[in-house]
Amino acid sequence: MATVVTGYVPKPEGEAALLAGIEEARRRGARLVVVHALSDHDVEPAYLREVRGVLADAGVDHDLRVLERGRDASDQLVDLAEEVAADLIVIGLRRRSPVGKLILGSNAQRVLLDASCPVLTVKPRTGRH
């Protein structure tokens, strides 16, 4: 079975990546593995319960994994994608100022350069058409 790995953060770019990951998993008939790095909280944050609900409602075979604290999230995302033989990685990018557009976020850049499978990057939708 094909596998899509999606990086999730509780921000608009994370929501965009989650929805794109679900859509790609549906389109490919794939299993979706959503990865997330928790902050220093011992309790699962409420937004992860919401993510679990979105995944359950999506009707795709899925797994939600929490990354290890203290290790670089982009390295762990790439390692996990290799471990599960991912066919695709989906990550979100945030919108940047004109000056910020000269530099891609370091985590996104590392995933794009180090992943052994294709990487789909998505941005949150805005009101513009």
Protein Blocks (a to p, Z undefined) as FASTA:
>chain_A
ZZddddddddfklmmmmmmmmmmmmmnopacdddddddfbfbdcfklmmmmmmmmmnopa
cddddddehiafklmmmmmmmmnopabdcdddddddfklmmpccfklmmmmmmpcbdcdd
dddddfbZZ
